[in-house]
Amino acid sequence: MKRLLFLTCLLLISITDLYAQEDKVLSKNGMLRATAGIEPGILLNSGQLTTYISGLLEYHLQERVSVRGDVSMYFNLNNSSLLDNHGLYFGALYHFTDKSLIDPYIGLQPGIHLSRFRYTDDLGTTEYQSNFRVLPVASIVGGLNCYVSRFFNFYISSRAVFGTFSGGGAPLSMPLHELRINFGLGFNLSLKKK
């Protein structure tokens, strides 16, 4: 994993260095950006590893302000007690640079999760599954986009999710506080004429 991250960063730096000439500027105003990728994470209360397929659609209202919607689909790869934890998020992001090929950002995205757990009775002898529950969550996102052309970018982002599962037949509430990371190739398209 460390080797893959190192190679990705090296590729980003080399491509960005080739493209980043002084006469090259990229206006984000009116830009539509989309990504899709694998998003690993960790539940903070249990240390359990999680895996999602995620995607986003983002529109830049101004150079430094964008609105973004994200979707994530959970895969229970390690047979954990968290059976389902799919999410939808929508919110605003603030970008720290204008017309730059390097674009750091931070934002808030409230959302909802469709979640379900496996749990045992008080004696630990009988296993049950909770019903699906739609849960409110809050998330903080931050990351870095590196635009390598008018149509492509590399990105790395992280997300902190805060929420609690309760009800659905489960005897106790379970925190869904989680940290996630995502990186890969993104696509962008300017929708405004220059």
Long-range contacts (C-beta under 8 A, 24 or more apart in sequence): 5-183, 8-154, 8-156, 8-183, 11-154, 12-146, 12-148, 12-154, 15-146, 15-148, 15-154, 16-101, 16-102, 16-146, 16-148, 19-101, 19-147, 19-148, 19-149, 20-101, 24-101, 25-99, 25-100, 26-99, 26-100, 26-101, 26-147, 26-150, 27-63, 27-99, 27-190, 27-194, 28-60, 28-63, 28-66, 28-95, 28-99, 28-103, 29-60, 29-61, 29-62, 29-63, 29-192, 30-60, 30-190, 30-191, 30-192, 31-59, 31-60, 31-188, 31-189, 31-190, 31-191, 32-57, 32-58, 32-59, 32-60, 32-188, 32-189, 32-190, 32-191, 33-57, 33-58, 33-59, 33-60, 33-66, 33-145, 33-153, 33-186, 33-187, 33-188, 33-189, 34-58, 34-186, 34-187, 34-188, 35-155, 35-182, 35-184, 35-185, 35-186, 35-187, 36-184, 37-182, 37-183, 37-184, 38-182, 38-184, 39-72, 39-159, 39-180, 39-181, 39-182, 40-180, 40-181, 41-159, 41-161, 41-178, 41-179, 41-180, 41-181, 42-178, 42-179, 42-180, 43-82, 43-175, 43-176, 43-177, 43-178, 44-175, 44-177, 44-178, 44-179, 45-174, 45-175, 45-177, 48-78, 48-80, 48-81, 48-82, 49-78, 50-74, 50-80, 50-82, 50-85, 50-178, 50-180, 51-75, 51-77, 52-87, 52-180, 54-182, 58-93, 59-191, 60-95, 63-95, 63-98, 63-99, 64-94, 64-95, 64-96, 64-97, 64-98, 65-92, 65-93, 65-94, 65-95, 66-92, 66-93, 66-95, 66-105, 66-107, 67-91, 67-92, 67-93, 68-92, 68-93, 68-107, 68-109, 68-141, 70-109, 70-111, 70-141, 81-117, 81-118, 81-119, 82-115, 82-117, 83-116, 83-117, 83-118, 83-129, 84-114, 84-115, 84-116, 84-132, 85-113, 85-114, 85-115, 85-116, 85-176, 86-113, 86-114, 86-115, 87-111, 87-112, 87-113, 87-114, 87-137, 87-161, 88-112, 89-137, 89-139, 89-141, 91-139, 91-141, 93-141, 101-146, 101-147, 101-148, 102-144, 102-145, 102-146, 102-147, 103-144, 103-145, 103-146, 103-147, 103-153, 104-142, 104-143, 104-144, 105-141, 105-142, 105-143, 105-144, 105-145, 106-140, 106-141, 106-142, 107-140, 107-141, 107-142, 108-138, 108-139, 108-140, 108-141, 109-138, 109-139, 109-140, 109-141, 110-136, 110-137, 110-138, 110-139, 111-136, 111-137, 111-138, 111-139, 112-136, 112-137, 113-137, 113-163, 113-176, 115-165, 115-176, 116-168, 117-165, 117-168, 117-170, 117-174, 119-170, 119-171, 119-172, 122-171, 128-169, 130-165, 130-168, 130-169, 130-170, 131-168, 131-169, 132-168, 133-165, 133-166, 133-167, 133-168, 135-163, 135-164, 135-165, 135-176, 136-163, 137-161, 137-162, 137-163, 137-176, 138-162, 138-163, 143-182, 145-186, 147-188, 150-188, 150-190, 151-187, 151-188, 151-189, 152-185, 152-186, 152-187, 152-188, 153-185, 153-186, 153-187, 153-188, 154-183, 154-184, 154-185, 154-186, 155-182, 155-183, 155-184, 155-185, 155-186, 156-181, 156-182, 156-183, 157-181, 157-182, 157-183, 158-182
